[in-house]
Amino acid sequence: MDLRQLRYFVAIAEQGNFHRAAEVLNVAQSALSRHMHALSQQLGGALFERVPGGVNVTILGQVFYDEARDLLERADSAIDRTRRVVSGEIGRLVLGVNELGARNGLVTRCITACRQRHPEIELIVERMYSSEQVEALWAGRLDAGVMIDGPEDDSEFIHMPIGSDPFQIALQDSHPLASKAVLAPEDLAEEQFVGVRLTRYGPAQVKLMADCRQIGLKPRIVQEAANEQMQLALIRNGLGVGFVNRTVEEINCGGLVLRPLQGLNTSLELALVWLKSNRVPALRHFLKTVEEIRADSLNGE
C-alpha cells in the first residue's frame, strides 16, 4: 500500500465512478481497477460494490475512506511544511544586536517587518556585544549580527551597512554648558569625562580619542564605566561629562542633555554581518526585508 493507492481509492469513493475518477486523476481506468483489486486483497475484503451508474463504498470501504483521507491530509501537510522550511517560510533565525542596534530605528523596523511578513519564522534576538557576536557567528549560534566592530578577518563574512550613530556630549541637565546649542572644544578643556571601559569598546574609543586630538581636545577621563548604562548614570549624577551616541536620546529618561561638539564628525558605523557560508533559508527572507527597508530609508520614505 502506498499514497498513490490511497489517492486512487479516495477519488473513486468521492466520484462514485471508476471512469470519472480516472478522468480526474488522469490515469487509465484499467490501472485503477488493478490497484483497487490489489488493495482489496491486502485489506481482506471488498472496498466497493457496484450500483447502477457506478459504485458505492462498502462498510469496510467507509472505514478505510475515513482513515485514508486523514493519512493523505497529514502527508500533504508534511510535504507542504517541508517545502516551506526549504524555502525559508518556516524556520528559525537567531539575530545578535548590540546596544546601538537595539535602539536603531532601521533595525527595529526590520525585525518588526520580518515578523509580520513571515510569522512562521521563529525570530530570536539576542542582546550581545559586537565581539561576542563575532564569536557566536563563527560557532554557529548566530545567523547574523548587528555590530560596530566587525571581525578582524572578514574574508568569510558579508557586511551590509545599517547606519551611522554620531558621537555627542552628554551633560547633566543642570550643567552650565547645557544652555549652549553647540559646544566648542575649548568649552570642555577643564571638564572631567566619564568614559567607557576600553575592553568593551576598544577600537571605537581609540578612534574617538584620536579625532578629539585633531580638533584640539584632550579629554580628561576621571572614571571608566563598565558599560553605557553606568556611564549615563554617572553623568546624570554630575560626576562629569561624556561622549555618547546620538541615539541615547531614545533611552534618555531625564536628567541629561546631548550637545554636538564643533568639529567632531566621528560616528559609529552599524553593519549587519553574516557568514558567507550560512545557508539557513530564513536568513534570505530577513536579508531581503533589510534590503527593502534600507532602500526605502535611503530614498526618504
BASE-109412 format. One record per residue (C-alpha): residue number from 0; x, y, z. Coordinates in nm, 2 decimals, m for minus. Layout:
<nodes>
NODE|seq|X|Y|Z
NODE|NUM|X|Y|Z
...
</nodes>
This chain:
<nodes>
NODE|seq|X|Y|Z
NODE|0|0.00|0.00|0.00
NODE|1|0.13|0.35|m0.09
NODE|2|0.00|0.70|m0.11
NODE|3|m0.08|0.66|m0.47
NODE|4|m0.32|0.38|m0.40
NODE|5|m0.48|0.58|m0.12
NODE|6|m0.54|0.88|m0.36
NODE|7|m0.69|0.64|m0.62
NODE|8|m0.92|0.49|m0.37
NODE|9|m1.04|0.83|m0.23
NODE|10|m1.10|0.96|m0.58
NODE|11|m1.32|0.66|m0.67
NODE|12|m1.51|0.68|m0.34
NODE|13|m1.58|1.05|m0.39
NODE|14|m1.66|1.03|m0.76
NODE|15|m1.87|0.71|m0.71
NODE|16|m1.75|0.60|m1.06
NODE|17|m1.42|0.45|m1.18
NODE|18|m1.45|0.62|m1.52
NODE|19|m1.49|0.97|m1.37
NODE|20|m1.22|0.91|m1.11
NODE|21|m0.98|0.80|m1.40
NODE|22|m1.05|1.13|m1.57
NODE|23|m0.99|1.34|m1.26
NODE|24|m0.67|1.15|m1.18
NODE|25|m0.56|1.14|m1.55
NODE|26|m0.48|0.77|m1.53
NODE|27|m0.62|0.47|m1.72
NODE|28|m0.93|0.31|m1.58
NODE|29|m0.77|m0.03|m1.61
NODE|30|m0.49|0.09|m1.38
NODE|31|m0.74|0.20|m1.12
NODE|32|m0.91|m0.14|m1.13
NODE|33|m0.58|m0.32|m1.08
NODE|34|m0.48|m0.11|m0.79
NODE|35|m0.82|m0.14|m0.62
NODE|36|m0.81|m0.52|m0.67
NODE|37|m0.47|m0.53|m0.50
NODE|38|m0.58|m0.31|m0.22
NODE|39|m0.89|m0.52|m0.16
NODE|40|m0.68|m0.83|m0.13
NODE|41|m0.44|m0.66|0.11
NODE|42|m0.72|m0.54|0.33
NODE|43|m0.91|m0.87|0.31
NODE|44|m1.24|m0.75|0.18
NODE|45|m1.42|m0.56|m0.10
NODE|46|m1.40|m0.18|m0.08
NODE|47|m1.67|m0.11|m0.34
NODE|48|m2.00|m0.26|m0.45
NODE|49|m2.14|m0.20|m0.79
NODE|50|m2.47|0.01|m0.82
NODE|51|m2.64|0.14|m1.13
NODE|52|m2.43|0.42|m1.27
NODE|53|m2.12|0.35|m1.06
NODE|54|m2.00|0.22|m0.73
NODE|55|m2.06|0.27|m0.35
NODE|56|m1.81|0.21|m0.08
NODE|57|m1.88|m0.10|0.14
NODE|58|m1.88|m0.08|0.52
NODE|59|m1.51|m0.18|0.50
NODE|60|m1.46|0.09|0.24
NODE|61|m1.62|0.36|0.45
NODE|62|m1.39|0.28|0.75
NODE|63|m1.09|0.28|0.52
NODE|64|m1.21|0.60|0.35
NODE|65|m1.20|0.80|0.68
NODE|66|m0.85|0.67|0.76
NODE|67|m0.72|0.72|0.41
NODE|68|m0.84|1.09|0.40
NODE|69|m0.67|1.15|0.73
NODE|70|m0.35|1.00|0.61
NODE|71|m0.35|1.19|0.29
NODE|72|m0.42|1.52|0.46
NODE|73|m0.13|1.46|0.70
NODE|74|0.10|1.36|0.42
NODE|75|0.01|1.67|0.22
NODE|76|0.06|1.88|0.52
NODE|77|0.40|1.73|0.59
NODE|78|0.51|1.78|0.22
NODE|79|0.39|2.14|0.22
NODE|80|0.56|2.22|0.55
NODE|81|0.88|2.06|0.44
NODE|82|0.88|2.27|0.12
NODE|83|0.81|2.58|0.32
NODE|84|1.10|2.50|0.55
NODE|85|1.33|2.46|0.25
NODE|86|1.21|2.79|0.10
NODE|87|1.27|2.96|0.44
NODE|88|0.90|3.05|0.50
NODE|89|0.92|2.83|0.82
NODE|90|1.23|2.81|1.03
NODE|91|1.44|2.97|1.30
NODE|92|1.66|3.27|1.28
NODE|93|1.89|3.40|1.56
NODE|94|2.00|3.76|1.54
NODE|95|2.25|3.93|1.76
NODE|96|2.21|4.30|1.84
NODE|97|2.44|4.53|2.03
NODE|98|2.34|4.83|2.24
NODE|99|2.33|5.07|1.94
NODE|100|2.14|4.83|1.72
NODE|101|1.88|4.78|1.99
NODE|102|1.78|5.15|1.96
NODE|103|1.84|5.19|1.59
NODE|104|1.51|5.26|1.41
NODE|105|1.61|5.08|1.10
NODE|106|1.70|4.76|1.29
NODE|107|1.37|4.76|1.49
NODE|108|1.17|4.82|1.17
NODE|109|1.34|4.53|1.00
NODE|110|1.27|4.30|1.29
NODE|111|0.91|4.41|1.31
NODE|112|0.86|4.38|0.93
NODE|113|1.01|4.03|0.92
NODE|114|0.78|3.91|1.20
NODE|115|0.48|4.05|1.01
NODE|116|0.58|3.91|0.67
NODE|117|0.70|3.57|0.79
NODE|118|0.50|3.49|1.11
NODE|119|0.61|3.12|1.10
NODE|120|0.98|3.21|1.12
NODE|121|1.09|3.19|1.49
NODE|122|1.30|3.51|1.52
NODE|123|1.52|3.51|1.83
NODE|124|1.70|3.84|1.91
NODE|125|2.00|3.82|2.15
NODE|126|2.15|4.13|2.31
NODE|127|2.53|4.09|2.27
NODE|128|2.84|4.30|2.24
NODE|129|3.00|4.31|1.89
NODE|130|3.29|4.09|2.00
NODE|131|3.06|3.83|2.14
NODE|132|2.86|3.83|1.82
NODE|133|3.17|3.75|1.61
NODE|134|3.24|3.45|1.83
NODE|135|2.88|3.34|1.81
NODE|136|2.87|3.37|1.43
NODE|137|3.18|3.15|1.40
NODE|138|3.03|2.90|1.64
NODE|139|2.70|2.89|1.45
NODE|140|2.50|3.02|1.75
NODE|141|2.40|3.33|1.55
NODE|142|2.28|3.36|1.19
NODE|143|2.35|3.74|1.16
NODE|144|2.46|4.02|1.39
NODE|145|2.42|4.40|1.41
NODE|146|2.76|4.53|1.53
NODE|147|3.01|4.81|1.52
NODE|148|3.34|4.63|1.54
NODE|149|3.34|4.37|1.27
NODE|150|3.56|4.06|1.25
NODE|151|3.94|4.12|1.22
NODE|152|3.95|3.86|0.94
NODE|153|3.63|3.94|0.75
NODE|154|3.71|3.74|0.43
NODE|155|3.45|3.49|0.54
NODE|156|3.18|3.75|0.62
NODE|157|2.94|3.98|0.44
NODE|158|2.87|4.33|0.57
NODE|159|2.56|4.53|0.50
NODE|160|2.58|4.89|0.63
NODE|161|2.29|4.98|0.85
NODE|162|2.36|5.34|0.95
NODE|163|2.58|5.58|1.14
NODE|164|2.54|5.70|1.50
NODE|165|2.74|6.02|1.56
NODE|166|2.91|6.10|1.89
NODE|167|2.78|6.39|2.10
NODE|168|2.85|6.52|2.45
NODE|169|2.62|6.42|2.73
NODE|170|2.58|6.65|3.03
NODE|171|2.38|6.67|3.34
NODE|172|2.08|6.89|3.25
NODE|173|2.18|7.14|3.52
NODE|174|2.54|7.17|3.39
NODE|175|2.64|7.53|3.30
NODE|176|2.71|7.42|2.94
NODE|177|2.37|7.27|2.90
NODE|178|2.23|7.60|2.78
NODE|179|2.46|7.60|2.47
NODE|180|2.32|7.45|2.15
NODE|181|2.67|7.35|2.02
NODE|182|2.98|7.30|2.23
NODE|183|3.33|7.41|2.13
NODE|184|3.65|7.21|2.22
NODE|185|3.76|7.49|2.44
NODE|186|3.44|7.46|2.64
NODE|187|3.54|7.12|2.76
NODE|188|3.91|7.18|2.83
NODE|189|3.86|7.18|3.21
NODE|190|3.58|6.93|3.23
NODE|191|3.60|6.58|3.38
NODE|192|3.50|6.30|3.15
NODE|193|3.33|5.97|3.22
NODE|194|3.44|5.71|2.97
NODE|195|3.36|5.36|2.88
NODE|196|3.60|5.07|2.95
NODE|197|3.83|5.01|2.66
NODE|198|3.80|4.63|2.69
NODE|199|3.44|4.67|2.57
NODE|200|3.46|4.95|2.31
NODE|201|3.83|4.95|2.22
NODE|202|3.85|5.03|1.85
NODE|203|3.57|5.29|1.87
NODE|204|3.72|5.46|2.17
NODE|205|4.07|5.48|2.03
NODE|206|3.94|5.64|1.71
NODE|207|3.73|5.89|1.91
NODE|208|4.02|6.00|2.12
NODE|209|4.24|6.04|1.80
NODE|210|3.97|6.26|1.64
NODE|211|3.94|6.47|1.96
NODE|212|4.31|6.54|1.94
NODE|213|4.27|6.65|1.58
NODE|214|4.03|6.93|1.70
NODE|215|4.25|7.03|1.99
NODE|216|4.07|6.85|2.27
NODE|217|4.23|6.61|2.52
NODE|218|3.95|6.47|2.73
NODE|219|4.05|6.42|3.10
NODE|220|3.89|6.09|3.19
NODE|221|3.84|6.05|3.56
NODE|222|3.62|5.75|3.56
NODE|223|3.57|5.45|3.33
NODE|224|3.23|5.28|3.33
NODE|225|3.18|4.91|3.26
NODE|226|2.90|4.99|3.01
NODE|227|2.70|5.27|2.86
NODE|228|2.42|5.24|3.12
NODE|229|2.67|5.30|3.40
NODE|230|2.83|5.59|3.21
NODE|231|2.49|5.76|3.17
NODE|232|2.41|5.71|3.53
NODE|233|2.73|5.87|3.65
NODE|234|2.69|6.17|3.41
NODE|235|2.33|6.21|3.53
NODE|236|2.46|6.23|3.88
NODE|237|2.71|6.50|3.80
NODE|238|3.04|6.31|3.80
NODE|239|3.14|6.46|3.47
NODE|240|3.05|6.48|3.10
NODE|241|3.10|6.21|2.84
NODE|242|3.09|6.10|2.48
NODE|243|2.78|5.91|2.39
NODE|244|2.59|5.84|2.07
NODE|245|2.30|6.05|1.95
NODE|246|2.06|5.76|1.98
NODE|247|2.10|5.78|2.35
NODE|248|1.81|6.03|2.32
NODE|249|1.59|5.72|2.26
NODE|250|1.65|5.60|2.61
NODE|251|1.70|5.93|2.79
NODE|252|1.46|5.92|3.09
NODE|253|1.56|6.27|3.20
NODE|254|1.84|6.44|3.38
NODE|255|2.07|6.45|3.07
NODE|256|2.11|6.67|2.76
NODE|257|2.31|6.59|2.45
NODE|258|2.50|6.85|2.25
NODE|259|2.71|6.82|1.93
NODE|260|3.08|6.91|1.95
NODE|261|3.20|7.16|1.70
NODE|262|3.45|7.00|1.45
NODE|263|3.38|6.64|1.57
NODE|264|3.23|6.42|1.29
NODE|265|3.30|6.08|1.44
NODE|266|3.03|5.82|1.42
NODE|267|2.99|5.46|1.50
NODE|268|2.90|5.26|1.18
NODE|269|2.65|4.99|1.23
NODE|270|2.65|4.69|1.00
NODE|271|2.46|4.37|0.96
NODE|272|2.72|4.09|0.94
NODE|273|2.68|3.72|0.85
NODE|274|2.90|3.43|0.73
NODE|275|2.91|3.38|0.36
NODE|276|2.87|3.00|0.43
NODE|277|2.54|3.05|0.61
NODE|278|2.27|2.86|0.42
NODE|279|1.98|2.90|0.67
NODE|280|1.68|2.96|0.44
NODE|281|1.51|3.20|0.68
NODE|282|1.82|3.43|0.66
NODE|283|1.74|3.50|0.29
NODE|284|1.40|3.64|0.38
NODE|285|1.54|3.85|0.66
NODE|286|1.81|3.99|0.44
NODE|287|1.56|4.07|0.17
NODE|288|1.35|4.26|0.43
NODE|289|1.65|4.46|0.54
NODE|290|1.75|4.55|0.19
NODE|291|1.40|4.67|0.11
NODE|292|1.36|4.88|0.43
NODE|293|1.71|5.01|0.39
NODE|294|1.64|5.12|0.04
NODE|295|1.32|5.30|0.15
NODE|296|1.51|5.47|0.42
NODE|297|1.78|5.60|0.18
NODE|298|1.50|5.72|m0.05
NODE|299|1.35|5.91|0.24
NODE|300|1.03|5.71|0.25
</nodes>
